Amino acid sequence: MGNILSERELIDVVERDRASGRSIGLANGCFDLLHVGHVRYLQAAAAEADRLIVAINDDGSVAALKGAGRPILAAADRAELVAALRGVDYVVVFNDVNVERLIALLKPDVHCKGTDYTVESVPERAVVAGYGGRTAIVGDSKSHATRDLLARIIGARPTADRRGA
């Protein structure tokens, strides 16, 4: 299980990992209502480096990005779920709308984004390139989305309990 760390703790751990010769990867997202697309993205990101950091948007930045009613799960819950996934070494919750500040602070060897991006369309690519890092597009095709899952849940009709019928 990955460790949920503060930014300060994460900086220290990353320095120790680098001193030990380990490469650092970073993936980020909201991870509201964890689904198979998230799992595939993070497992593919974990294959890109020796250590994987997952940066999770805090509740305020999720609301700003996704709108009213989001997030569904609080940041602490989302962090715990993501930390439990195989391949995730460290989880940090950040309060910015994008991950550029955290990337500039940590300078991961590789910044991983999902297949809804191309290397050219990754918003943080200039920051990563600026210190000599690499951007990788990982995961399966973007056929999974929390908004689609929510729509299915909201649109679902209850079925009769066959045991009692």
C-alpha positions in Angstrom: 0.0 0.0 0.0 1.3 3.4 -0.9 2.0 6.1 1.6 -0.2 9.2 1.9 2.2 12.1 2.4 2.2 15.8 2.8 4.2 17.8 0.2 7.0 18.3 2.7 7.2 14.6 3.5 7.0 13.8 -0.2 9.9 16.1 -1.1 12.1 14.3 1.5 11.1 10.8 0.3 11.8 11.8 -3.3 15.2 13.1 -2.4 16.0 9.8 -0.7 14.7 7.8 -3.6 16.8 9.8 -6.1 19.9 9.4 -3.9 19.3 5.7 -4.1 19.2 5.9 -7.9 15.5 5.4 -8.3 13.5 7.1 -11.1 10.3 9.0 -10.2 7.0 9.1 -12.0 4.1 11.3 -11.3 0.4 10.8 -12.3 -2.4 13.1 -11.3 -6.1 13.5 -11.3 -9.3 13.8 -9.3 -10.0 10.1 -9.0 -13.6 10.7 -7.9 -15.4 7.4 -7.9 -12.5 5.1 -8.7 -13.1 3.0 -11.8 -11.2 0.5 -14.0 -9.9 3.3 -16.3 -8.2 4.9 -13.3 -6.7 1.5 -12.3 -5.3 0.9 -15.8 -3.9 4.4 -16.0 -2.1 4.1 -12.7 -0.8 0.6 -13.3 0.6 1.8 -16.7 2.1 4.9 -15.0 3.8 2.7 -12.4 5.6 0.8 -15.2 7.3 4.1 -16.4 9.4 4.6 -13.2 10.8 2.9 -10.1 8.5 5.0 -7.8 5.1 6.3 -8.7 3.6 9.4 -7.0 -0.1 10.0 -7.5 -1.2 13.6 -7.0 -4.9 14.0 -6.2 -6.8 17.2 -6.5 -8.2 18.4 -3.2 -12.0 18.9 -2.8 -11.9 22.6 -3.8 -10.0 22.1 -7.0 -12.3 19.2 -8.0 -15.3 21.4 -7.5 -13.7 24.1 -9.6 -12.8 21.6 -12.4 -15.9 19.4 -12.3 -18.7 21.7 -11.1 -21.4 21.6 -8.4 -21.9 18.4 -6.6 -18.3 17.2 -7.1 -16.3 15.6 -5.7 -18.5 12.7 -4.6 -15.8 11.3 -2.3 -13.7 13.5 0.0 -10.0 13.9 -0.8 -8.9 11.8 2.2 -11.1 8.9 1.0 -9.9 9.2 -2.6 -6.3 9.3 -1.4 -6.8 6.1 0.6 -8.4 4.3 -2.3 -5.6 5.3 -4.7 -2.9 4.4 -2.1 -4.3 0.9 -1.9 -3.7 0.2 -5.6 -0.7 -1.9 -6.7 2.1 0.1 -8.1 1.3 3.3 -6.3 4.1 4.3 -3.9 3.1 7.7 -2.7 0.0 9.8 -2.7 -0.2 13.5 -2.1 -3.3 15.8 -2.1 -2.7 19.1 -3.8 -4.9 22.2 -3.8 -4.1 23.7 -7.2 -6.4 23.5 -10.3 -3.4 22.0 -12.2 -0.3 20.1 -11.2 2.3 22.4 -12.6 3.5 23.8 -9.2 3.9 20.3 -7.8 5.8 19.1 -10.9 8.1 22.1 -10.7 8.7 21.3 -7.1 9.3 17.5 -7.4 10.8 17.4 -11.0 9.7 13.8 -11.7 11.6 11.9 -14.4 8.3 11.2 -16.1 4.9 12.8 -15.9 2.2 10.4 -16.9 -1.1 11.4 -18.5 -4.0 9.3 -19.7 -4.9 8.6 -23.3 -7.4 11.5 -23.5 -4.2 13.5 -24.1 -1.4 13.5 -26.6 2.1 14.5 -25.6 1.5 17.8 -27.4 -1.8 18.5 -25.6 -0.6 17.8 -22.0 -0.9 21.2 -20.2 2.2 20.7 -18.1 4.5 19.5 -20.8 6.5 22.7 -21.0 7.2 22.6 -17.3 8.4 19.0 -17.6 10.5 19.7 -20.7 12.0 22.7 -18.9 13.9 20.6 -16.5 14.6 17.7 -18.9 11.8 15.4 -17.8 9.7 13.2 -20.1 5.9 13.1 -20.7 4.3 9.7 -21.2 0.8 8.9 -22.4 -0.4 5.7 -20.6 -3.4 3.6 -19.9 -6.2 2.2 -22.0 -8.3 4.2 -24.4 -10.5 6.8 -22.7 -13.7 4.8 -22.6 -14.2 5.2 -18.9 -15.2 8.4 -17.2 -16.6 9.2 -13.7 -19.3 11.5 -15.3 -20.5 8.5 -17.4 -20.6 6.3 -14.3 -22.5 9.0 -12.4 -25.0 9.3 -15.3 -25.6 5.5 -15.2 -26.1 5.6 -11.4 -28.5 8.5 -11.6 -30.4 7.0 -14.5 -30.6 3.5 -13.0 -34.0 2.3 -12.1 -34.4 0.1 -9.0 -35.2 -3.5 -9.8 -37.6 -5.6 -7.7 -36.0 -7.9 -5.1 -36.6 -11.3 -6.5 -36.1 -13.0 -3.1 -39.1 -11.2 -1.7 -41.3 -11.4 -4.8 
